[in-house]
Amino acid sequence: MRATTLALCLALTACTQFPTLEGTVAPDLKNAEFPELVPLTQLQTAAAPVVSDPAATTQTLQTRVTALRARAARLQRRAIVDPATRRRLEGGFS
């Protein structure tokens, strides 16, 4: 059963049309040098660590929460549907 499934999958992939890749590389990159391969540990130690101040982050988030709550309160106070439309909707459909 597995061999049949594998053979069917391979047969289906043989029918695939591959995209044309000619002209997809920019002319200035066509003859460019490959980048130098370096060990991953060298890249990890060279990266600057992310430093964040928890107090500043908390303050920023608290300010945003306060602003969003104030906006939500304003939206709740504002009438979304005008009175004439509200009367018509409350009257039902006939």
All heavy atoms as an XYZ file, in Angstrom:
704
protein
N       0.825     -1.197      0.000
C       0.000      0.000      0.000
C       0.875      1.270      0.000
O       0.607      2.198     -0.726
C      -0.926     -0.054      1.229
C      -1.817      1.134      1.375
S      -3.056      1.148      0.084
C      -3.963      2.564      0.514
N       1.921      1.269      0.851
C       2.797      2.441      0.913
C       3.557      2.631     -0.390
O       3.745      3.757     -0.839
C       3.791      2.299      2.057
C       3.170      2.492      3.405
C       4.217      2.464      4.475
N       3.592      2.644      5.778
C       4.198      2.460      6.917
N       5.461      2.074      6.930
N       3.588      2.648      8.047
N       3.995      1.529     -0.983
C       4.728      1.625     -2.239
C       3.849      2.186     -3.343
O       4.297      3.005     -4.157
C       5.271      0.248     -2.637
N       2.580      1.791     -3.360
C       1.650      2.300     -4.363
C       1.414      3.794     -4.164
O       1.406      4.566     -5.123
C       0.303      1.537     -4.278
O       0.567      0.145     -4.383
C      -0.649      1.983     -5.354
N       1.238      4.204     -2.913
C       1.030      5.626     -2.611
C       2.259      6.440     -2.998
O       2.132      7.521     -3.594
C       0.727      5.806     -1.110
O      -0.393      4.991     -0.754
C       0.421      7.253     -0.779
N       3.429      5.932     -2.675
C       4.663      6.623     -3.028
C       4.806      6.736     -4.549
O       5.155      7.802     -5.071
C       5.872      5.903     -2.434
C       7.231      6.513     -2.764
C       7.337      7.924     -2.200
C       8.346      5.641     -2.238
N       4.515      5.662     -5.245
C       4.613      5.677     -6.709
C       3.621      6.665     -7.304
O       3.947      7.392     -8.257
C       4.373      4.277     -7.261
N       2.419      6.736     -6.743
C       1.413      7.681     -7.232
C       1.868      9.127     -6.998
O       1.753      9.976     -7.888
C       0.072      7.434     -6.545
C      -1.075      8.350     -6.947
C      -1.380      8.198     -8.435
C      -2.304      8.070     -6.125
N       2.420      9.395     -5.827
C       2.909     10.752     -5.538
C       4.051     11.146     -6.464
O       4.102     12.278     -6.964
C       3.352     10.850     -4.083
S       1.979     10.827     -2.913
N       4.962     10.227     -6.708
C       6.074     10.518     -7.609
C       5.589     10.736     -9.034
O       6.094     11.604     -9.756
C       7.103      9.391     -7.558
C       7.907      9.289     -6.264
C       8.790      8.051     -6.280
C       8.721     10.541     -6.044
N       4.604      9.972     -9.440
C       4.049     10.134    -10.788
C       3.366     11.493    -10.925
O       3.473     12.153    -11.973
C       3.070      9.006    -11.101
N       2.672     11.926     -9.885
C       2.002     13.227     -9.940
C       3.000     14.379     -9.984
O       2.790     15.374    -10.668
C       1.071     13.390     -8.742
C      -0.211     12.564     -8.787
C      -0.974     12.720     -7.478
C      -1.078     12.969     -9.962
N       4.104     14.247     -9.248
C       5.094     15.323     -9.272
C       5.826     15.385    -10.609
O       6.341     16.441    -10.976
C       6.122     15.154     -8.134
O       6.745     13.883     -8.260
C       5.465     15.276     -6.782
N       5.852     14.303    -11.327
C       6.504     14.312    -12.641
C       5.729     15.158    -13.632
O       6.277     15.611    -14.634
C       6.650     12.880    -13.158
N       4.460     15.406    -13.367
C       3.614     16.176    -14.274
C       3.650     17.673    -13.976
O       3.008     18.458    -14.664
C       2.170     15.689    -14.180
S       1.967     13.963    -14.661
N       4.370     18.067    -12.955
C       4.396     19.455    -12.534
C       5.151     20.327    -13.528
O       6.200     19.957    -14.029
C       5.070     19.574    -11.153
O       4.367     18.766    -10.241
C       5.093     20.995    -10.665
N       4.588     21.506    -13.816
C       5.253     22.492    -14.658
C       6.123     23.374    -13.759
O       5.631     23.989    -12.827
C       4.222     23.377    -15.379
C       3.412     22.655    -16.412
C       4.254     22.327    -17.634
O       5.223     22.993    -17.927
N       3.874     21.273    -18.337
N       7.404     23.414    -14.019
C       8.291     24.246    -13.230
C       8.284     25.660    -13.790
O       8.262     25.864    -15.000
C       9.716     23.669    -13.239
C       9.821     22.386    -12.472
C       9.849     21.171    -13.123
C       9.872     22.406    -11.097
C       9.933     19.990    -12.417
C       9.957     21.231    -10.367
C       9.989     20.015    -11.037
N       8.311     26.658    -12.909
C       8.309     28.041    -13.381
C       9.615     28.384    -14.083
O      10.668     27.837    -13.774
C       8.141     28.858    -12.103
C       8.634     27.965    -11.014
C       8.352     26.559    -11.455
N       9.543     29.303    -15.013
C      10.723     29.775    -15.711
C      11.489     30.707    -14.783
O      10.931     31.656    -14.247
C      10.318     30.525    -16.988
O       9.505     29.666    -17.764
C      11.519     30.951    -17.782
N      12.756     30.423    -14.586
C      13.559     31.225    -13.668
C      14.526     32.154    -14.380
O      15.216     32.941    -13.739
C      14.340     30.299    -12.726
C      13.480     29.410    -11.822
C      14.371     28.509    -10.985
C      12.579     30.230    -10.942
N      14.584     32.083    -15.687
C      15.477     32.967    -16.437
C      15.039     34.418    -16.251
O      13.859     34.749    -16.356
C      15.459     32.611    -17.928
C      16.142     31.312    -18.247
C      17.619     31.316    -17.881
O      18.283     32.340    -18.115
O      18.081     30.296    -17.362
N      15.994     35.283    -15.994
C      15.716     36.713    -15.875
C      15.165     37.115    -14.516
O      14.739     38.247    -14.346
N      15.141     36.220    -13.543
C      14.613     36.577    -12.227
C      15.687     37.122    -11.299
O      15.366     37.671    -10.250
C      13.935     35.370    -11.562
O      14.873     34.304    -11.454
C      12.725     34.900    -12.349
N      16.954     36.967    -11.659
C      18.047     37.490    -10.843
C      18.450     38.845    -11.409
O      18.641     38.998    -12.620
C      19.255     36.522    -10.861
C      20.417     37.088    -10.070
C      18.846     35.166    -10.320
N      18.565     39.822    -10.524
C      18.948     41.172    -10.944
C      20.338     41.129    -11.577
O      21.208     40.371    -11.140
C      18.941     42.112     -9.753
N      20.561     41.949    -12.612
C      21.863     41.927    -13.306
C      23.060     42.189    -12.395
O      24.109     41.585    -12.569
C      21.734     43.038    -14.351
C      20.281     43.248    -14.523
C      19.640     42.871    -13.222
N      22.903     43.065    -11.404
C      24.035     43.362    -10.527
C      24.344     42.203     -9.569
O      25.441     42.113     -9.031
C      23.795     44.648     -9.738
C      22.531     44.592     -8.903
O      21.586     43.885     -9.289
O      22.487     45.265     -7.854
N      23.402     41.287     -9.383
C      23.634     40.133     -8.515
C      24.079     38.890     -9.276
O      24.496     37.914     -8.677
C      22.357     39.808     -7.725
C      21.870     40.883     -6.762
C      20.570     40.450     -6.130
C      22.916     41.175     -5.706
N      23.969     38.956    -10.579
C      24.262     37.773    -11.391
C      25.703     37.290    -11.207
O      25.946     36.091    -11.095
C      23.991     38.074    -12.866
C      23.832     36.838    -13.696
C      23.228     37.183    -15.033
C      22.420     35.987    -15.440
N      21.225     36.246    -16.130
N      26.647     38.208    -11.133
C      28.055     37.831    -10.990
C      28.616     38.199     -9.615
O      29.824     38.289     -9.441
C      28.888     38.501    -12.087
C      28.490     38.002    -13.459
O      28.201     36.813    -13.639
N      28.437     38.897    -14.423
N      27.742     38.405     -8.653
C      28.189     38.800     -7.316
C      28.836     37.616     -6.605
O      28.555     36.456     -6.887
C      27.001     39.302     -6.499
N      29.712     37.951     -5.665
C      30.384     36.935     -4.856
C      29.392     36.336     -3.867
O      28.486     37.017     -3.389
C      31.542     37.574     -4.080
C      32.659     38.090     -4.955
C      33.461     36.965     -5.573
O      33.667     35.936     -4.903
O      33.881     37.124     -6.739
N      29.589     35.073     -3.557
C      28.780     34.442     -2.522
C      29.200     34.995     -1.173
O      30.376     35.304     -0.956
C      28.956     32.921     -2.539
C      28.213     32.259     -3.647
C      28.862     31.819     -4.783
C      26.837     32.058     -3.550
C      28.182     31.199     -5.809
C      26.143     31.439     -4.572
C      26.810     31.005     -5.706
N      28.267     35.113     -0.237
C      28.656     35.606      1.083
C      29.544     34.585      1.799
O      29.462     33.386      1.550
C      27.323     35.776      1.825
C      26.340     34.969      1.067
C      26.835     34.851     -0.332
N      30.367     35.084      2.681
C      31.262     34.206      3.433
C      30.448     33.419      4.454
O      29.602     33.974      5.155
C      32.312     35.052      4.163
C      33.281     34.251      4.974
C      34.238     35.138      5.745
O      34.299     36.339      5.474
O      34.912     34.594      6.629
N      30.681     32.126      4.534
C      30.005     31.290      5.506
C      30.759     31.349      6.817
O      31.979     31.165      6.863
C      29.926     29.845      5.000
C      29.116     29.636      3.719
C      29.170     28.175      3.303
C      27.682     30.070      3.908
N      30.048     31.638      7.888
C      30.659     31.732      9.206
C      29.889     30.833     10.164
O      28.712     30.544      9.954
C      30.659     33.188      9.734
C      31.545     34.074      8.875
C      29.266     33.740      9.809
N      30.531     30.393     11.225
C      29.839     29.557     12.206
C      28.687     30.318     12.871
O      28.756     31.538     13.060
C      30.907     29.217     13.237
C      32.205     29.520     12.570
C      31.939     30.563     11.546
N      27.643     29.581     13.213
C      26.465     30.190     13.813
C      26.787     30.841     15.151
O      26.238     31.894     15.484
C      25.366     29.130     13.988
C      24.026     29.616     14.499
C      23.443     30.663     13.568
C      23.073     28.460     14.646
N      27.686     30.257     15.915
C      28.041     30.830     17.221
C      28.633     32.223     17.063
O      28.395     33.094     17.891
C      29.038     29.920     17.965
O      30.163     29.680     17.119
C      28.388     28.615     18.367
N      29.361     32.441     15.997
C      29.937     33.767     15.742
C      28.829     34.786     15.490
O      28.894     35.919     15.963
C      30.880     33.701     14.547
C      31.605     34.988     14.260
C      32.545     34.842     13.074
O      32.836     33.743     12.637
N      33.017     35.956     12.565
N      27.797     34.395     14.774
C      26.679     35.302     14.509
C      25.877     35.576     15.774
O      25.415     36.688     16.005
C      25.765     34.714     13.434
C      26.357     34.604     12.035
C      25.391     33.887     11.109
C      26.684     35.984     11.492
N      25.705     34.550     16.596
C      24.928     34.718     17.822
C      25.623     35.636     18.809
O      24.970     36.434     19.481
C      24.665     33.356     18.471
C      23.695     32.516     17.681
C      23.583     31.095     18.217
O      24.514     30.571     18.803
N      22.430     30.491     18.006
N      26.938     35.544     18.907
C      27.654     36.402     19.848
C      27.786     37.824     19.316
O      27.908     38.760     20.088
C      29.054     35.844     20.154
O      29.771     35.684     18.924
C      28.971     34.519     20.877
N      27.729     37.996     17.994
C      27.863     39.333     17.415
C      26.563     40.129     17.519
O      26.581     41.353     17.471
C      28.280     39.233     15.953
N      25.436     39.440     17.648
C      24.150     40.133     17.715
C      24.022     40.860     19.049
O      24.392     40.349     20.099
C      23.008     39.140     17.547
N      23.473     42.055     18.991
C      23.271     42.826     20.213
C      22.095     42.240     20.989
O      21.046     41.948     20.416
C      22.987     44.285     19.862
N      22.251     42.041     22.282
C      21.142     41.496     23.069
C      20.001     42.502     23.168
O      20.216     43.715     23.159
C      21.778     41.244     24.441
C      22.932     42.171     24.497
C      23.415     42.320     23.085
N      18.808     41.980     23.241
C      17.634     42.835     23.371
C      17.534     43.271     24.828
O      17.463     42.438     25.729
C      16.354     42.080     22.948
C      15.130     42.951     23.173
C      16.477     41.638     21.513
N      17.549     44.566     25.016
C      17.475     45.107     26.361
C      16.208     45.938     26.453
O      16.000     46.855     25.669
C      18.711     45.989     26.676
C      18.621     46.555     28.078
C      19.983     45.196     26.491
N      15.359     45.583     27.391
C      14.160     46.380     27.593
C      13.986     46.632     29.078
O      14.313     45.798     29.920
C      12.931     45.665     27.022
O      12.723     44.450     27.711
N      13.465     47.785     29.367
C      13.238     48.177     30.751
C      11.818     47.756     31.128
O      10.848     48.269     30.562
C      13.410     49.690     30.881
C      13.177     50.182     32.288
O      13.257     49.368     33.227
O      12.910     51.393     32.456
N      11.663     46.827     32.055
C      10.320     46.368     32.410
C       9.417     47.491     32.920
O       8.228     47.517     32.622
C      10.567     45.329     33.514
C      11.995     44.958     33.403
C      12.701     46.113     32.781
N       9.976     48.421     33.651
C       9.164     49.521     34.180
C       8.651     50.404     33.040
O       7.481     50.803     33.019
C       9.972     50.349     35.172
N       9.511     50.696     32.063
C       9.101     51.529     30.926
C       8.066     50.793     30.070
O       7.097     51.396     29.601
C      10.310     51.908     30.085
N       8.269     49.487     29.882
C       7.311     48.696     29.106
C       5.957     48.676     29.796
O       4.918     48.851     29.163
C       7.829     47.254     28.915
O       9.096     47.310     28.270
C       6.876     46.426     28.091
N       5.951     48.475     31.107
C       4.700     48.466     31.873
C       4.009     49.810     31.775
O       2.790     49.882     31.577
C       4.983     48.118     33.352
O       5.627     46.847     33.397
C       3.718     48.078     34.165
N       4.769     50.885     31.888
C       4.187     52.229     31.804
C       3.590     52.485     30.428
O       2.489     53.026     30.301
C       5.250     53.292     32.126
C       4.719     54.705     32.077
C       3.601     54.950     33.076
O       3.640     54.441     34.192
N       2.589     55.689     32.677
N       4.304     52.080     29.371
C       3.806     52.261     28.009
C       2.506     51.484     27.799
O       1.535     52.011     27.243
C       4.860     51.795     26.989
O       6.053     52.547     27.195
C       4.386     51.969     25.563
N       2.497     50.244     28.242
C       1.285     49.429     28.086
C       0.138     49.990     28.905
O      -1.019     49.998     28.453
C       1.565     47.979     28.485
C       2.432     47.192     27.517
C       2.731     45.803     28.072
C       1.757     47.069     26.164
N       0.424     50.468     30.114
C      -0.628     51.034     30.957
C      -1.214     52.295     30.311
O      -2.430     52.508     30.347
C      -0.065     51.357     32.348
C      -1.118     51.547     33.397
C      -1.984     50.303     33.573
O      -1.484     49.186     33.565
N      -3.265     50.483     33.720
N      -0.373     53.100     29.694
C      -0.854     54.298     28.997
C      -1.761     53.911     27.835
O      -2.821     54.518     27.625
C       0.345     55.120     28.486
O       1.183     55.439     29.590
C      -0.102     56.388     27.790
N      -1.368     52.885     27.086
C      -2.190     52.430     25.963
C      -3.525     51.869     26.437
O      -4.573     52.119     25.836
C      -1.440     51.378     25.159
C      -0.277     51.943     24.366
C       0.454     50.889     23.592
N      -0.417     50.262     22.597
C      -0.150     49.130     21.962
N       0.960     48.480     22.226
N      -0.980     48.649     21.077
N      -3.495     51.113     27.540
C      -4.734     50.544     28.088
C      -5.678     51.661     28.501
O      -6.883     51.619     28.206
C      -4.417     49.601     29.275
C      -5.664     49.261     30.064
C      -3.750     48.329     28.782
N      -5.155     52.654     29.176
C      -5.977     53.785     29.614
C      -6.595     54.503     28.415
O      -7.787     54.832     28.422
C      -5.134     54.769     30.445
O      -4.560     54.060     31.544
C      -5.971     55.919     30.953
N      -5.797     54.731     27.377
C      -6.313     55.412     26.185
C      -7.376     54.567     25.483
O      -8.400     55.094     25.028
C      -5.156     55.716     25.227
N      -7.167     53.264     25.403
C      -8.157     52.398     24.756
C      -9.447     52.322     25.572
O     -10.542     52.295     24.995
C      -7.578     51.001     24.544
C      -6.531     50.890     23.439
C      -5.881     49.515     23.469
C      -7.170     51.153     22.083
N      -9.345     52.302     26.879
C     -10.562     52.285     27.712
C     -11.334     53.593     27.568
O     -12.564     53.591     27.519
C     -10.197     52.031     29.161
C      -9.829     50.592     29.409
C      -9.637     50.289     30.866
N      -9.382     48.871     31.030
C      -8.629     48.345     31.960
N      -8.049     49.131     32.854
N      -8.451     47.048     32.036
N     -10.629     54.705     27.489
C     -11.300     55.991     27.293
C     -11.987     56.034     25.933
O     -13.118     56.517     25.806
C     -10.289     57.133     27.419
N     -11.336     55.495     24.927
C     -11.940     55.459     23.584
C     -13.184     54.571     23.575
O     -14.204     54.919     22.986
C     -10.912     54.951     22.583
C     -11.416     54.922     21.176
C     -10.349     54.441     20.234
N     -10.874     54.363     18.883
C     -10.318     53.692     17.910
N      -9.182     53.047     18.115
N     -10.856     53.670     16.729
N     -13.110     53.435     24.243
C     -14.261     52.531     24.313
C     -15.425     53.209     25.025
O     -16.582     53.073     24.610
C     -13.871     51.242     25.019
N     -15.127     53.947     26.085
C     -16.194     54.658     26.810
C     -16.840     55.712     25.918
O     -18.070     55.875     25.924
C     -15.621     55.296     28.077
N     -16.033     56.436     25.136
C     -16.597     57.434     24.214
C     -17.478     56.772     23.157
O     -18.538     57.288     22.807
C     -15.475     58.219     23.533
C     -14.805     59.239     24.421
C     -13.907     60.186     23.622
N     -12.968     59.514     22.745
C     -11.732     59.124     23.076
N     -11.292     59.351     24.301
N     -10.948     58.523     22.211
N     -17.042     55.629     22.658
C     -17.830     54.932     21.644
C     -19.145     54.420     22.213
O     -20.168     54.415     21.523
C     -17.028     53.771     21.047
C     -15.886     54.159     20.120
C     -15.066     52.930     19.752
C     -16.420     54.827     18.863
N     -19.155     54.010     23.469
C     -20.387     53.526     24.082
C     -21.367     54.661     24.321
O     -22.573     54.455     24.252
C     -20.081     52.815     25.403
C     -19.474     51.456     25.204
C     -19.142     50.786     26.512
O     -19.022     51.438     27.550
N     -18.967     49.475     26.473
N     -20.875     55.842     24.614
C     -21.770     56.986     24.857
C     -22.370     57.525     23.574
O     -23.457     58.095     23.576
C     -20.990     58.099     25.566
C     -20.720     57.830     27.013
C     -20.238     59.081     27.728
N     -19.037     59.649     27.141
C     -17.796     59.382     27.523
N     -17.587     58.523     28.494
N     -16.770     59.968     26.950
N     -21.675     57.363     22.474
C     -22.132     57.918     21.203
C     -23.219     57.026     20.615
O     -23.126     55.817     20.615
C     -20.958     58.001     20.230
C     -21.305     58.725     18.948
C     -20.120     58.820     18.074
N     -19.911     57.506     17.453
C     -18.922     57.204     16.643
N     -18.001     58.097     16.396
N     -18.811     56.016     16.116
N     -24.283     57.659     20.102
C     -25.362     56.911     19.464
C     -24.881     56.441     18.096
O     -24.456     57.238     17.258
C     -26.602     57.785     19.319
N     -24.958     55.153     17.888
C     -24.512     54.598     16.615
C     -25.626     54.705     15.581
O     -25.393     55.005     14.420
C     -24.067     53.132     16.801
C     -22.850     53.096     17.715
C     -23.755     52.470     15.476
C     -22.416     51.731     18.130
N     -26.860     54.492     16.051
C     -28.018     54.563     15.157
C     -28.811     55.804     15.521
O     -29.125     56.037     16.692
C     -28.888     53.284     15.320
C     -30.098     53.337     14.437
C     -28.052     52.037     15.043
N     -29.168     56.610     14.536
C     -29.919     57.824     14.813
C     -31.329     57.453     15.299
O     -31.823     56.360     15.038
C     -29.963     58.714     13.564
C     -30.667     58.053     12.419
O     -30.021     57.238     11.719
O     -31.866     58.328     12.225
N     -31.991     58.365     16.017
C     -33.291     58.052     16.621
C     -34.357     57.602     15.614
O     -35.133     56.691     15.902
C     -33.696     59.362     17.297
C     -32.405     60.060     17.571
C     -31.496     59.674     16.455
N     -34.408     58.214     14.438
C     -35.426     57.830     13.456
C     -35.220     56.385     12.989
O     -36.176     55.602     12.884
C     -35.382     58.780     12.264
N     -33.990     56.013     12.735
C     -33.700     54.643     12.316
C     -33.973     53.672     13.449
O     -34.504     52.578     13.226
C     -32.231     54.525     11.858
O     -31.980     55.494     10.839
C     -31.926     53.143     11.326
N     -33.656     54.069     14.693
C     -33.916     53.200     15.841
C     -35.416     52.924     15.974
O     -35.830     51.777     16.202
C     -33.376     53.822     17.125
C     -33.578     52.925     18.349
C     -32.942     53.505     19.590
N     -31.514     53.662     19.480
C     -30.628     52.685     19.661
N     -31.036     51.486     19.951
N     -29.343     52.925     19.558
N     -36.274     53.958     15.819
C     -37.731     53.763     15.909
C     -38.200     52.796     14.815
O     -39.020     51.925     15.048
C     -38.454     55.103     15.789
C     -38.443     55.925     17.056
C     -39.419     57.093     16.984
N     -39.116     57.988     15.859
C     -38.245     58.986     15.902
N     -37.561     59.224     16.988
N     -38.042     59.746     14.851
N     -37.657     52.962     13.626
C     -38.055     52.103     12.518
C     -37.625     50.651     12.777
O     -38.391     49.718     12.525
C     -37.426     52.601     11.219
C     -37.959     51.949      9.965
C     -37.473     52.669      8.722
N     -36.028     52.832      8.725
C     -35.192     52.176      7.901
N     -35.655     51.358      7.016
N     -33.906     52.387      7.977
N     -36.430     50.464     13.326
C     -35.961     49.109     13.622
C     -36.766     48.475     14.753
O     -37.055     47.281     14.729
C     -34.469     49.138     14.009
C     -33.489     49.415     12.862
C     -32.088     49.629     13.428
C     -33.497     48.242     11.898
N     -37.098     49.277     15.783
C     -37.879     48.754     16.910
C     -39.301     48.420     16.496
O     -39.947     47.588     17.128
C     -37.867     49.740     18.072
C     -36.509     49.831     18.760
C     -36.432     50.929     19.784
O     -37.370     51.770     19.863
O     -35.421     50.983     20.508
N     -39.800     49.059     15.444
C     -41.155     48.797     14.960
C     -41.278     47.424     14.320
O     -42.367     46.897     14.151
N     -40.199     46.819     13.955
C     -40.234     45.496     13.337
C     -40.411     45.596     11.834
O     -40.563     46.675     11.263
N     -40.421     44.459     11.207
C     -40.557     44.390      9.761
C     -41.982     43.991      9.415
O     -42.571     43.122     10.031
C     -39.576     43.355      9.173
C     -38.149     43.744      9.413
C     -37.417     43.170     10.453
C     -37.523     44.676      8.612
C     -36.106     43.522     10.677
C     -36.215     45.029      8.824
C     -35.500     44.457      9.853
N     -42.530     44.639      8.421
C     -43.876     44.246      8.002
C     -43.978     44.192      6.510
O     -43.163     44.582      5.762
C     -44.918     45.218      8.567
O     -44.543     46.555      8.311
